[in-house]
Amino acid sequence: MPKFVYVYTGGQTADTAEAQEKVMQDWMAWFGTLGDAVADPGNPFGASATVSPGGVTDGGASKVGGYSIVTADSLSDATARAKGCPVLTGGGSVEVYEAMAM
């Protein structure tokens, strides 16, 4: 079955310990709805830098916040599964990419 990468961008960061716990619970609940389709729940990203021909700058150019890998029948199926992602409630988005077998 094909694998797809969810790339999380944007969204707001929870500002209290209680809010952070709620966000974590929301993520775990969403992963639970995906069941066995979750191949790798992934991780959020921390510090970043961008390397270009002109040098290195602090911060990622694309503002990506993390990733997950899921299995799905098609891009359409993977996209439909992403619609419940908690990053969406914080104003973020999910980019969905098929991971091509090499």
C-alpha positions in Angstrom: 0.0 0.0 0.0 1.4 3.5 -0.9 2.8 5.7 1.9 2.1 9.4 2.2 3.8 12.0 4.2 1.8 14.6 6.1 3.8 17.8 6.4 2.3 20.2 9.1 2.7 23.9 8.6 1.6 26.9 10.5 -0.8 26.8 13.4 -0.6 28.3 16.9 1.5 26.9 19.7 -0.3 26.2 23.0 0.8 28.7 25.6 0.0 26.9 28.9 0.8 23.4 30.2 -3.0 22.7 30.3 -3.4 23.8 26.7 -0.4 21.8 25.6 -1.8 18.7 27.3 -5.1 19.2 25.5 -3.4 19.6 22.1 -1.5 16.3 22.8 -4.7 14.5 23.7 -6.3 15.9 20.4 -3.3 14.5 18.4 -3.5 11.1 20.1 -7.2 10.9 19.5 -6.8 11.8 15.8 -4.0 9.2 15.4 -6.4 6.7 17.0 -9.0 7.4 14.3 -6.3 6.6 11.6 -5.6 3.2 13.3 -3.2 1.0 11.4 -2.8 3.6 8.6 -0.2 5.4 10.9 3.1 4.0 9.6 5.1 6.6 11.6 3.5 9.2 13.8 6.5 11.4 13.2 7.7 14.2 15.3 7.4 18.0 15.6 10.4 19.9 14.5 12.6 22.1 16.7 15.3 24.5 15.8 16.1 24.9 12.1 18.3 26.6 9.6 18.2 27.1 5.8 21.2 26.4 3.7 21.3 28.1 0.3 24.1 29.1 -2.2 24.3 32.4 -0.3 25.0 30.9 3.1 23.1 29.7 6.1 20.3 31.6 7.8 18.4 30.7 11.1 15.0 29.2 10.7 13.5 27.0 8.1 12.3 28.8 4.9 9.1 26.8 4.6 8.0 27.1 8.3 7.3 23.3 8.5 6.4 22.2 12.0 6.5 18.4 11.8 5.5 15.3 9.8 3.8 12.0 10.0 3.7 9.0 7.6 0.5 7.1 6.8 -0.5 4.4 4.4 -3.5 5.0 2.2 -5.1 3.6 -1.0 -4.5 6.9 -2.9 -3.7 10.5 -2.6 -7.4 11.2 -2.4 -7.7 8.7 0.5 -4.7 10.2 2.3 -6.1 13.7 1.9 -9.5 12.7 3.3 -7.8 11.2 6.3 -5.9 14.5 6.9 -9.1 16.5 7.3 -9.4 15.7 11.0 -5.8 16.8 11.9 -5.6 19.0 15.0 -3.2 21.4 13.3 -6.2 22.6 11.2 -8.0 23.9 14.3 -5.0 26.2 15.1 -5.0 27.8 11.7 -2.3 25.5 10.2 -2.4 23.2 7.2 -1.4 19.7 6.1 0.5 19.2 2.9 0.1 15.6 1.7 2.9 14.0 -0.4 3.1 10.5 -1.8 6.4 8.9 -0.8 7.6 7.3 -4.0 9.2 3.8 -3.8 12.8 3.8 -5.0 
